[in-house]
Amino acid sequence: MIGVQIFKPNDLRIIDIEKPTIDDKNNVLVKMTAAGLCGSDVGIYHGTNAAATYPRVIGHEMVGVVTETGKDVKKLKIGDRVIINQVTSCGHCYPCKHGRGNVCDNLRVRGVHIDGGYKEFIAVPESDCYLLPDSLKDVDAVMIEPTTIAIQACSRAQIEKDDTLLIFGAGALGTSILKVARLFCDNIIITDVIREKLEEAKAMGAKYIINGKTENLIEKVKEYTDGRGVTLSIDAACIPSSLMSLLQATGNAGRVITMGFSTSPIEINQFLITSKELDIRGSRLQNKMFQKAIDLINEGKLDLNGSCSHTYNIKDIQKALDFNDTRDPSIRKIVFTFD
């Protein structure tokens, strides 16, 4: 079967790999039908993802259909459509014992530390598979994984009804956070430099939009918050200037959530953190959030239909990555199919 491997940064290869077989641990065989392209996948390709190891079959937004099950499988059957959890943890380290397996001391993420879903078949434990809602096509269902990341960020942020939230970035991650955050609070500001993405965010429920290319972010935030700044901010763009901007935009006793993976030095200001007594919190991956996301969809509280903007056959991944690098404003979510 074919797989997509990043041999080293900027060296992508379509390789022939052995089809996996199930065993007592990885007791479900899934035929991939759709896999999303995430910013972290792009980072692995370009060599800017500090967590990745090489060579690596990438892909962690994984949707497929069950084709084989082991004798101990209880809940799944052949033909079930599933999405696969990307996080594997040890269960016995300090974070795991404290219910935070997403930052396990021995964390291994599919598509980052171990091979992921950009291949025709994958064998995984039944416990890592979640049944897809019937309302979603496979290409849109890949967005369940980014939704779990958004739920995790909102959980880490301890978002409340009276918060005023600033989301920095209106891409796939930022709009996923917006969709989840709208379930908890009404006062949401979102900033980006692409007008079309901001207009879509406004249609999704953002109260205010700020174009960072033509408007001063801090001045507009103060205007929208009676001069005090937001109570909560989430960095969904993770560019060199974004964290400092959020420290400036967040008011006293606020929380700032960072999700970036760059190891490049950035400038921050200790006085902003100390004088405002800000909480700076990281949010990584997701901590058993798949069923929460699926329940929200099944309850009609989240709608992911139409999330996919572009599809490519997995064999055309180089073409897709090149297109993604153009930063074309029409790009919302690129999804690979395995037809």
RASUL-V561315 format. One record per helix or strand. SS is the DSSP state (alpha for helix, beta for strand). FROM is the first residue (numbers start at 1). TO is the last residue. If there is no record, write none. Layout:
ss from to
SS FROM TO
SS FROM TO
This chain:
ss from to
beta 2 8
beta 11 16
beta 28 36
alpha 39 46
beta 56 57
beta 62 69
beta 81 84
beta 87 88
alpha 94 97
alpha 101 103
beta 108 110
beta 114 114
beta 119 119
beta 121 124
alpha 126 128
beta 129 131
alpha 138 141
alpha 143 157
beta 164 168
alpha 172 181
beta 187 192
alpha 195 204
beta 208 211
alpha 217 224
beta 230 235
alpha 242 249
beta 250 258
alpha 270 276
beta 279 282
alpha 290 298
beta 310 313
alpha 314 325
beta 334 337
